Amino acid sequence: QVRLVESGGGLVQAGGSLRLSCAASGLTESSTGMGWFRQAPGKERNFLAGINWSGSTTSYADTVKGRFTISRDNAKNTVYLQMNSLKFEDTAVYYCAASRANPWFVFTTADDYHYWGEGTQVTVSS
């Protein structure tokens, strides 16, 4: 059974930082492309960052480029999202996702991801 569990969310002041973690089990995480998405109330789920199985390729949404960094530790079956210079508009539920598709690629749409965590809330106070 595939399971993705996010952690690290919370309340932070604008300009602050948080690091999210996604612990994966039940799949060959080390050969799986991974991604982070977020969804604010009343809005659609949006791609933030993706990483291929080896960590050699990453991709970011323009809204977070230069502020967020995705990384992975395959030995720990964990993917991270380091978030710096947080803004009020970063407030959302953040989701980790795993893709069964080509592990060398980084996918940027939700339809390309097959497994999802339950999400972790990030709230940025202005």
Backbone as a chain_set.jsonl record, in Angstrom:
{"seq": "QVRLVESGGGLVQAGGSLRLSCAASGLTESSTGMGWFRQAPGKERNFLAGINWSGSTTSYADTVKGRFTISRDNAKNTVYLQMNSLKFEDTAVYYCAASRANPWFVFTTADDYHYWGEGTQVTVSS", "coords": {"N": [[0.838, -1.187, 0.0], [0.633, 2.104, -0.968], [1.847, 4.977, 0.582], [1.945, 8.361, 1.408], [3.199, 10.784, 3.507], [2.943, 13.926, 4.683], [4.738, 16.454, 6.501], [5.688, 19.159, 8.73], [4.411, 21.522, 8.258], [2.789, 24.613, 9.334], [2.356, 27.618, 11.305], [3.699, 30.652, 10.298], [5.509, 33.726, 10.21], [5.35, 36.304, 7.722], [8.038, 36.387, 5.452], [9.467, 34.507, 6.752], [10.653, 31.063, 7.126], [10.019, 27.643, 6.238], [10.354, 24.08, 6.344], [9.126, 21.493, 4.555], [8.405, 18.023, 4.771], [8.139, 14.851, 3.136], [7.322, 11.701, 3.666], [7.686, 8.605, 2.188], [6.183, 5.447, 1.563], [5.763, 2.013, 0.617], [6.195, 2.113, -2.096], [8.567, 2.091, -4.777], [10.319, 4.359, -3.966], [12.729, 5.49, -4.572], [12.955, 5.36, -7.303], [11.072, 6.975, -8.385], [9.35, 9.749, -9.653], [8.738, 12.807, -7.964], [6.593, 15.303, -6.515], [5.507, 18.565, -5.406], [2.536, 20.188, -4.511], [0.032, 22.752, -4.053], [-2.958, 23.942, -2.466], [-5.17, 26.496, -2.109], [-7.964, 27.785, -0.205], [-10.949, 27.538, -2.033], [-9.65, 27.58, -4.44], [-7.897, 26.083, -7.255], [-5.811, 23.112, -7.275], [-2.38, 23.606, -7.407], [0.69, 23.159, -9.153], [3.901, 23.201, -7.658], [6.639, 22.383, -7.357], [8.896, 19.961, -8.719], [10.713, 16.843, -8.885], [13.045, 14.614, -10.323], [13.774, 11.029, -10.255], [16.442, 10.687, -9.51], [17.19, 13.104, -8.564], [18.513, 14.782, -10.209], [17.233, 16.481, -11.899], [15.077, 19.227, -11.647], [12.061, 21.164, -11.328], [10.233, 24.207, -11.233], [7.398, 26.169, -10.304], [6.693, 29.438, -11.515], [5.856, 31.145, -9.533], [7.14, 30.386, -7.219], [9.769, 30.083, -7.751], [13.152, 30.492, -6.99], [12.602, 30.953, -4.364], [11.636, 28.616, -3.174], [12.874, 25.305, -2.651], [13.22, 22.086, -3.865], [14.106, 18.838, -2.797], [15.578, 15.552, -2.337], [16.012, 12.588, -0.417], [16.923, 9.609, -1.075], [17.75, 7.431, 0.39], [16.381, 7.713, 2.708], [13.838, 7.654, 1.832], [12.435, 10.067, 1.446], [11.147, 13.239, 0.581], [11.762, 16.695, 0.283], [10.684, 20.085, 0.843], [11.99, 23.073, 0.871], [11.123, 26.164, 2.03], [11.483, 29.495, 1.638], [11.475, 33.046, 2.429], [8.701, 33.467, 2.816], [5.373, 34.345, 1.864], [2.229, 36.009, 2.457], [0.409, 35.088, 0.592], [1.25, 32.522, 0.152], [-0.078, 30.9, 1.8], [-1.774, 27.909, 2.273], [-2.945, 24.518, 1.758], [-0.527, 22.075, 1.567], [0.581, 19.585, -0.629], [2.111, 16.448, -1.138], [3.194, 14.433, -3.857], [3.405, 11.465, -5.896], [4.681, 9.996, -8.87], [3.923, 7.452, -11.255], [4.92, 7.425, -13.743], [7.491, 7.937, -16.286], [10.473, 7.897, -14.554], [12.644, 9.513, -15.016], [11.746, 11.935, -15.838], [10.375, 15.171, -14.996], [7.282, 15.972, -13.892], [4.627, 18.306, -14.29], [1.953, 18.607, -13.998], [-1.081, 17.859, -12.257], [-2.444, 15.588, -13.117], [-0.513, 13.815, -13.921], [0.449, 12.622, -11.712], [0.112, 9.976, -9.392], [-0.206, 9.162, -6.823], [-1.057, 10.506, -3.686], [-0.465, 12.543, -0.805], [-2.093, 13.431, 2.311], [-1.887, 16.042, 2.901], [-0.55, 19.1, 4.327], [-1.017, 21.876, 6.408], [-0.058, 25.158, 5.693], [0.359, 28.274, 7.001], [0.741, 31.638, 6.551], [1.371, 34.509, 8.211], [0.631, 37.931, 7.846]], "CA": [[0.0, 0.0, 0.0], [1.422, 3.326, -1.08], [1.463, 6.0, 1.544], [2.757, 9.568, 1.46], [2.837, 11.534, 4.699], [3.601, 15.228, 4.77], [4.905, 17.064, 7.822], [6.482, 20.376, 8.724], [3.595, 22.716, 8.089], [2.522, 25.363, 10.547], [2.149, 29.059, 11.216], [4.965, 31.379, 10.213], [5.36, 35.126, 9.802], [5.837, 36.639, 6.389], [9.487, 36.512, 5.422], [10.058, 33.372, 7.427], [10.939, 29.84, 6.38], [9.565, 26.34, 6.702], [10.765, 22.945, 5.523], [8.176, 20.392, 4.531], [8.928, 16.695, 4.474], [7.173, 13.872, 2.645], [7.835, 10.351, 3.853], [7.003, 7.687, 1.284], [6.295, 4.026, 1.832], [4.938, 1.183, -0.239], [6.568, 2.192, -3.503], [10.012, 2.205, -4.983], [10.437, 5.815, -3.959], [13.988, 5.939, -5.146], [12.853, 5.428, -8.754], [9.781, 7.622, -8.619], [9.32, 11.199, -9.675], [7.955, 13.347, -6.876], [6.233, 16.702, -6.679], [4.759, 19.296, -4.379], [1.443, 21.026, -4.979], [-0.689, 23.395, -2.966], [-4.321, 24.349, -2.774], [-5.75, 27.475, -1.202], [-9.422, 27.668, -0.171], [-11.671, 28.049, -3.185], [-8.801, 27.623, -5.634], [-7.484, 24.776, -7.747], [-4.517, 22.629, -6.811], [-1.345, 24.092, -8.319], [2.043, 22.615, -9.095], [4.929, 24.07, -7.103], [7.995, 21.913, -7.624], [9.003, 18.538, -9.002], [12.082, 16.334, -8.913], [13.081, 13.261, -10.875], [14.131, 10.01, -9.267], [17.823, 10.815, -9.052], [17.439, 14.447, -8.059], [19.333, 15.523, -11.166], [16.383, 17.45, -12.599], [13.989, 19.814, -10.875], [11.265, 22.164, -12.02], [9.508, 25.046, -10.287], [6.45, 27.157, -10.786], [7.258, 30.793, -11.48], [5.461, 31.812, -8.294], [8.006, 30.002, -6.103], [11.147, 29.966, -8.222], [14.068, 31.352, -6.254], [12.248, 30.964, -2.934], [11.435, 27.242, -2.732], [13.819, 24.321, -3.172], [12.842, 20.7, -3.659], [15.24, 17.919, -2.732], [15.165, 14.235, -1.9], [16.995, 11.684, 0.173], [16.38, 8.296, -1.418], [18.06, 6.497, 1.466], [15.349, 7.89, 3.733], [12.528, 7.676, 1.166], [11.832, 11.332, 1.858], [11.292, 14.399, -0.28], [11.673, 17.921, 1.077], [10.437, 21.366, 0.19], [12.466, 24.193, 1.673], [10.388, 27.359, 1.628], [12.057, 30.711, 2.209], [10.828, 34.311, 2.061], [7.282, 33.142, 2.673], [4.446, 35.453, 1.711], [0.866, 35.718, 2.887], [-0.269, 34.339, -0.47], [1.7, 31.13, 0.167], [-0.971, 30.166, 2.684], [-2.493, 26.867, 1.545], [-2.619, 23.14, 2.12], [0.549, 21.608, 0.701], [0.47, 18.156, -0.881], [3.176, 15.696, -1.779], [2.648, 13.503, -4.834], [4.35, 10.575, -6.553], [4.263, 9.635, -10.219], [4.346, 6.145, -11.767], [5.408, 7.613, -15.106], [8.937, 7.898, -16.48], [11.125, 8.502, -13.392], [13.656, 10.489, -15.425], [11.094, 13.199, -16.141], [9.695, 15.934, -13.952], [5.945, 16.29, -14.358], [4.167, 19.552, -13.69], [0.497, 18.648, -13.89], [-1.595, 16.926, -11.255], [-2.882, 14.35, -13.768], [0.631, 12.928, -14.099], [0.796, 12.048, -10.406], [-0.821, 8.897, -9.137], [-0.357, 8.956, -5.385], [-1.093, 11.8, -3.009], [-0.588, 12.602, 0.638], [-3.296, 14.099, 2.795], [-1.63, 17.472, 2.954], [-0.173, 19.783, 5.566], [-1.413, 23.276, 6.32], [0.931, 26.225, 5.875], [-0.297, 29.554, 7.179], [1.707, 32.728, 6.644], [0.729, 35.715, 8.733], [1.19, 39.152, 7.236]], "C": [[0.879, 1.245, 0.0], [0.918, 4.35, -0.08], [2.476, 7.136, 1.494], [2.285, 10.395, 2.646], [3.651, 12.809, 4.773], [3.71, 15.68, 6.23], [5.698, 18.356, 7.665], [5.695, 21.65, 8.513], [3.385, 23.425, 9.415], [2.28, 26.829, 10.253], [3.499, 29.763, 11.235], [4.68, 32.811, 9.777], [5.881, 35.318, 8.384], [7.336, 36.913, 6.448], [10.21, 35.352, 6.06], [10.229, 32.168, 6.519], [10.291, 28.631, 7.049], [10.175, 25.282, 5.802], [9.733, 21.845, 5.681], [8.902, 19.095, 4.196], [7.798, 15.804, 3.983], [7.82, 12.503, 2.76], [7.006, 9.383, 3.03], [7.227, 6.244, 1.718], [5.418, 3.268, 0.853], [5.21, 1.323, -1.719], [8.081, 2.28, -3.589], [10.325, 3.68, -5.11], [11.689, 6.284, -4.656], [13.934, 5.987, -6.657], [11.535, 6.052, -9.168], [9.957, 9.125, -8.654], [8.368, 11.714, -8.605], [7.66, 14.824, -7.125], [5.535, 17.261, -5.456], [3.728, 20.194, -5.065], [0.87, 21.754, -3.77], [-2.066, 23.807, -3.444], [-4.815, 25.283, -1.685], [-7.269, 27.324, -1.243], [-10.071, 28.299, -1.395], [-10.876, 28.099, -4.469], [-8.408, 26.212, -6.049], [-6.119, 24.407, -7.168], [-3.454, 22.969, -7.851], [0.001, 23.436, -8.065], [2.997, 23.657, -8.522], [6.332, 23.652, -7.553], [7.972, 20.409, -7.874], [10.458, 18.134, -9.094], [12.058, 14.927, -9.486], [13.688, 12.298, -9.863], [15.519, 10.215, -8.707], [18.102, 12.157, -8.394], [18.222, 15.315, -9.019], [18.545, 16.595, -11.9], [15.27, 17.917, -11.684], [13.255, 20.837, -11.736], [10.439, 22.912, -10.987], [8.478, 25.907, -11.001], [7.067, 28.546, -10.641], [6.977, 31.48, -10.138], [6.389, 31.495, -7.122], [9.474, 29.91, -6.487], [12.033, 30.972, -7.502], [13.784, 31.42, -4.771], [12.126, 29.55, -2.368], [12.474, 26.336, -3.391], [13.328, 22.926, -2.839], [14.098, 19.844, -3.664], [14.721, 16.558, -2.267], [16.342, 13.484, -1.32], [16.448, 10.279, -0.045], [16.687, 7.247, -0.345], [17.008, 6.547, 2.57], [13.943, 7.867, 3.149], [11.751, 8.939, 1.5], [12.153, 12.42, 0.837], [11.038, 15.637, 0.575], [11.276, 19.105, 0.202], [10.858, 22.454, 1.159], [11.811, 25.468, 1.156], [10.942, 28.561, 2.378], [11.275, 31.933, 1.742], [9.329, 34.119, 1.859], [6.429, 34.405, 2.663], [3.055, 35.034, 2.172], [0.163, 34.834, 1.863], [0.242, 32.905, -0.621], [0.828, 30.274, 1.085], [-1.833, 29.193, 1.893], [-2.252, 25.534, 2.237], [-1.615, 22.637, 1.088], [0.508, 20.082, 0.612], [1.731, 17.631, -1.547], [2.532, 14.695, -2.736], [3.762, 12.68, -5.466], [3.786, 10.139, -7.9], [4.775, 8.247, -10.583], [4.946, 6.255, -13.169], [6.937, 7.646, -15.109], [9.682, 8.617, -15.357], [12.219, 9.501, -13.749], [13.053, 11.873, -15.658], [10.587, 13.879, -14.877], [8.362, 16.372, -14.523], [5.382, 17.471, -13.575], [2.656, 19.661, -13.606], [0.013, 17.553, -12.95], [-1.993, 15.591, -11.872], [-1.748, 13.349, -13.954], [1.1, 12.284, -12.796], [-0.304, 11.093, -9.957], [-1.078, 8.645, -7.653], [-0.22, 10.311, -4.694], [-1.1, 11.614, -1.503], [-1.849, 13.345, 1.026], [-3.109, 15.595, 2.982], [-1.232, 17.97, 4.327], [-0.444, 21.27, 5.39], [-0.212, 24.185, 6.561], [0.17, 27.54, 5.934], [0.761, 30.621, 7.401], [0.963, 33.969, 7.096], [1.425, 36.951, 8.18], [1.568, 40.172, 8.307]], "O": [[1.749, 1.413, 0.854], [-0.286, 4.554, 0.076], [3.686, 6.917, 1.531], [1.092, 10.674, 2.773], [4.875, 12.783, 4.907], [2.881, 15.33, 7.07], [6.297, 18.617, 6.622], [6.254, 22.745, 8.583], [3.747, 22.916, 10.475], [2.035, 27.226, 9.114], [4.338, 29.493, 12.094], [3.716, 33.068, 9.056], [6.748, 34.578, 7.919], [7.832, 37.573, 7.36], [11.427, 35.222, 5.929], [9.987, 32.235, 5.313], [10.055, 28.612, 8.257], [10.48, 25.546, 4.639], [9.496, 21.335, 6.776], [9.875, 19.079, 3.443], [6.642, 15.982, 4.369], [8.759, 12.189, 2.029], [5.782, 9.337, 3.152], [8.308, 5.871, 2.175], [4.448, 3.812, 0.324], [4.517, 0.706, -2.528], [8.77, 2.514, -2.596], [10.565, 4.192, -6.204], [11.708, 7.355, -5.262], [14.805, 6.611, -7.262], [10.959, 5.687, -10.193], [10.625, 9.706, -7.799], [7.314, 11.123, -8.368], [8.386, 15.502, -7.852], [5.044, 16.528, -4.598], [4.017, 20.861, -6.058], [1.174, 21.425, -2.623], [-2.313, 23.994, -4.635], [-4.873, 24.926, -0.509], [-7.808, 26.792, -2.213], [-9.783, 29.442, -1.75], [-11.362, 28.602, -5.482], [-8.569, 25.263, -5.283], [-5.385, 25.249, -6.653], [-3.608, 22.657, -9.032], [0.395, 23.192, -6.924], [2.915, 24.839, -8.853], [7.105, 24.464, -8.061], [7.147, 19.682, -7.321], [11.331, 18.963, -9.346], [11.164, 14.139, -9.178], [14.067, 12.692, -8.76], [15.751, 9.94, -7.53], [19.131, 12.331, -7.741], [18.562, 16.453, -8.697], [19.131, 17.52, -12.462], [14.603, 17.115, -11.031], [13.778, 21.309, -12.746], [9.998, 22.336, -9.993], [8.667, 26.316, -12.146], [7.872, 28.786, -9.74], [7.772, 32.296, -9.672], [6.427, 32.239, -6.142], [10.328, 29.683, -5.63], [11.704, 32.155, -7.416], [14.619, 31.888, -3.996], [12.474, 29.313, -1.211], [12.896, 26.565, -4.524], [13.052, 22.613, -1.681], [15.032, 20.087, -4.429], [13.569, 16.431, -1.854], [17.498, 13.71, -1.679], [15.603, 9.814, 0.72], [15.944, 6.276, -0.201], [16.773, 5.563, 3.271], [12.965, 8.039, 3.875], [10.559, 8.887, 1.8], [13.262, 12.507, 0.31], [10.202, 15.621, 1.478], [11.504, 19.116, -1.008], [10.173, 22.724, 2.145], [11.936, 25.805, -0.022], [10.874, 28.628, 3.605], [10.509, 31.864, 0.781], [8.764, 34.554, 0.855], [6.718, 35.386, 3.349], [2.751, 33.844, 2.263], [-0.592, 33.933, 2.228], [-0.281, 32.15, -1.441], [0.986, 29.054, 1.133], [-2.534, 29.586, 0.961], [-1.462, 25.436, 3.175], [-1.833, 22.762, -0.117], [0.413, 19.384, 1.621], [2.33, 18.286, -2.4], [1.453, 14.172, -2.46], [4.905, 13.125, -5.562], [2.581, 9.941, -8.053], [5.912, 7.896, -10.267], [5.429, 5.262, -13.713], [7.585, 7.418, -14.087], [9.54, 9.831, -15.214], [12.675, 10.255, -12.889], [13.774, 12.871, -15.675], [10.397, 13.247, -13.838], [8.319, 17.073, -15.534], [5.621, 17.62, -12.377], [2.13, 20.694, -13.19], [0.605, 16.478, -12.855], [-1.89, 14.558, -11.21], [-2.0, 12.156, -14.126], [2.042, 11.492, -12.791], [-1.493, 11.367, -10.123], [-2.053, 7.991, -7.283], [0.612, 11.14, -5.062], [-1.667, 10.651, -0.986], [-2.586, 13.829, 0.167], [-4.077, 16.325, 3.197], [-1.532, 17.352, 5.348], [-0.135, 21.849, 4.348], [0.546, 24.0, 7.512], [-0.577, 27.875, 5.014], [1.575, 30.524, 8.319], [0.031, 34.422, 6.431], [2.65, 36.998, 8.066], [2.051, 41.257, 7.983]]}, "num_chains": 1, "name": "protein.A"}
